[in-house]
Amino acid sequence: MIAQSSFQFPLYECLKLGAAKWMSLDLNQLPTTTSAFCGSIAGMASAVVTTPFDLVKTRLNLKASKVTTAAGRTAGRCASWALMASEAREIYSTQGACGFFRGAGLRGMWMGLGGFIFLGSFEFAKDQLKDRPTVQDVCVQFSQGAQLAHNGADGSATQGSGYFTT
């Protein structure tokens, strides 16, 4: 089935680009709260769009677990296109087109809250770590410090400059 996150993350990036352009900022200068709101909107929209697929999948899984319990065999493998089409016809015949979106509001709110927290936290962590040295930088500083200590003019260990000085 179609994964909700396959819509959420591209939409999130598009919303961030639009927000940065609207605010006349570089994408790297976008405030964390704005990014979090973009994540929330992307989460809500992608959840609502994928609700019909999720509904059919959930109903098939529930039927498969009932059949498995009753027959003592795994029925999950026989979830084919024919079963999905049959389930979709059943939803449409009993509830109409609106039946495919049962629970979409709650699912959208839940995924919107998750998008705000998760993607907002991600952007916050990214901002906090942006100016920190990378592992490669630390290794270079360490090796330069070791070379300075080894090649000291008077033969004694000298203090190196960088992150490891005391």
C-alpha positions as CSV (number, residue, x, y, z in Angstrom):
1,M,0.0,0.0,0.0
2,I,1.0,3.6,-0.2
3,A,3.0,4.8,2.8
4,Q,1.8,8.1,4.4
5,S,5.4,9.2,4.8
6,S,6.1,9.0,1.1
7,F,3.7,12.0,0.8
8,Q,4.6,13.7,4.0
9,F,8.3,14.3,3.5
10,P,8.3,15.7,0.0
11,L,5.3,17.9,1.0
12,Y,7.2,19.0,4.0
13,E,10.2,20.1,1.9
14,C,7.9,21.9,-0.6
15,L,6.2,23.7,2.3
16,K,9.6,24.8,3.8
17,L,10.7,26.1,0.4
18,G,7.5,28.0,0.0
19,A,7.7,29.5,3.5
20,A,11.3,30.5,3.0
21,K,10.4,32.2,-0.3
22,W,7.4,33.9,1.3
23,M,9.5,35.1,4.2
24,S,12.4,36.1,1.9
25,L,14.8,33.9,3.8
26,D,17.4,31.3,2.8
27,L,16.1,27.8,3.5
28,N,18.8,27.4,6.2
29,Q,17.6,30.5,8.0
30,L,14.0,29.3,8.3
31,P,12.9,29.5,12.0
32,T,12.4,26.1,13.7
33,T,8.8,26.9,14.6
34,T,8.0,27.6,10.9
35,S,9.6,24.3,10.0
36,A,7.5,22.6,12.7
37,F,4.3,24.1,11.4
38,C,5.3,23.0,7.8
39,G,5.7,19.5,9.3
40,S,2.3,19.7,10.9
41,I,0.6,20.7,7.7
42,A,2.4,18.0,5.8
43,G,1.5,15.4,8.3
44,M,-2.2,16.4,8.3
45,A,-2.5,16.6,4.5
46,S,-0.7,13.3,3.9
47,A,-2.7,11.5,6.5
48,V,-6.0,12.6,5.1
49,V,-4.9,11.7,1.5
50,T,-3.8,8.2,2.5
51,T,-6.7,7.4,4.8
52,P,-8.7,5.4,2.2
53,F,-5.7,3.2,1.5
54,D,-5.1,2.8,5.2
55,L,-8.7,2.0,5.9
56,V,-8.8,-0.8,3.3
57,K,-5.5,-2.2,4.5
58,T,-6.7,-2.2,8.1
59,R,-10.0,-3.9,7.3
60,L,-8.2,-6.6,5.3
61,N,-5.8,-7.1,8.2
62,L,-8.7,-7.5,10.6
63,K,-10.4,-9.9,8.4
64,A,-7.2,-11.9,7.9
65,S,-6.7,-12.1,11.7
66,K,-10.3,-13.4,12.1
67,V,-9.7,-16.0,9.4
68,T,-6.4,-17.0,10.9
69,T,-7.9,-17.4,14.3
70,A,-10.8,-19.4,13.0
71,A,-9.0,-21.6,10.5
72,G,-5.6,-21.7,12.2
73,R,-3.7,-20.6,9.1
74,T,-2.2,-17.3,7.9
75,A,-4.5,-15.5,5.6
76,G,-2.4,-12.4,5.2
77,R,-0.7,-13.7,2.1
78,C,-4.0,-13.9,0.2
79,A,-4.6,-10.2,0.4
80,S,-4.5,-9.6,-3.3
81,W,-5.8,-6.9,-5.6
82,A,-9.1,-8.8,-5.8
83,L,-9.6,-8.7,-2.1
84,M,-8.7,-5.0,-1.9
85,A,-11.2,-4.3,-4.7
86,S,-13.8,-6.3,-3.0
87,E,-13.3,-4.5,0.3
88,A,-13.4,-1.1,-1.5
89,R,-16.7,-2.1,-3.2
90,E,-18.1,-3.1,0.2
91,I,-17.1,0.2,1.8
92,Y,-18.6,2.2,-1.1
93,S,-21.8,0.2,-1.2
94,T,-22.5,0.6,2.5
95,Q,-21.2,4.1,3.3
96,G,-20.6,5.8,-0.1
97,A,-17.5,7.8,-0.9
98,C,-17.4,9.4,2.5
99,G,-16.9,5.9,4.0
100,F,-13.3,5.9,2.7
101,F,-12.5,8.9,4.9
102,R,-13.9,7.6,8.2
103,G,-11.5,8.7,10.9
104,A,-9.6,11.0,8.5
105,G,-10.1,14.0,10.9
106,L,-8.6,12.2,13.9
107,R,-5.9,10.6,11.9
108,G,-5.0,14.0,10.4
109,M,-4.9,15.7,13.8
110,W,-2.7,12.9,15.2
111,M,-0.3,12.9,12.2
112,G,-0.2,16.8,12.3
113,L,0.8,16.7,16.0
114,G,3.4,14.1,15.2
115,G,4.7,16.1,12.3
116,F,5.0,19.2,14.4
117,I,6.9,17.4,17.2
118,F,9.1,15.1,15.1
119,L,10.0,17.4,12.3
120,G,10.3,20.4,14.6
121,S,12.6,18.5,16.9
122,F,14.6,17.4,13.9
123,E,15.1,21.0,12.7
124,F,15.9,22.1,16.2
125,A,18.6,19.4,16.6
126,K,19.9,20.3,13.1
127,D,20.2,24.0,14.0
128,Q,22.0,23.1,17.3
129,L,24.5,20.9,15.6
130,K,25.1,23.1,12.6
131,D,28.1,24.9,13.9
132,R,29.7,22.0,15.8
133,P,32.8,20.4,14.4
134,T,32.4,17.2,12.5
135,V,34.1,13.9,13.3
136,Q,36.5,14.5,10.5
137,D,37.4,18.0,11.9
138,V,38.1,16.5,15.3
139,C,40.2,13.7,13.8
140,V,42.3,16.2,11.9
141,Q,42.7,18.4,15.0
142,F,43.7,15.3,17.0
143,S,46.3,14.2,14.4
144,Q,47.7,17.7,14.2
145,G,48.0,17.9,17.9
146,A,49.7,14.5,18.0
147,Q,52.2,15.6,15.4
148,L,52.9,18.8,17.3
149,A,53.5,16.8,20.4
150,H,55.7,14.4,18.6
151,N,57.8,17.0,16.7
152,G,58.4,19.5,19.5
153,A,61.6,21.5,19.2
154,D,62.9,20.6,22.6
155,G,61.8,16.9,22.4
156,S,59.1,17.3,25.1
157,A,55.4,17.0,24.4
158,T,53.9,20.3,23.5
159,Q,50.3,21.3,23.8
160,G,48.4,21.2,20.5
161,S,45.8,23.8,19.5
162,G,42.2,22.9,18.9
163,Y,39.6,21.0,20.8
164,F,41.8,18.9,23.0
165,T,43.8,21.7,24.7
166,T,43.5,22.2,28.5
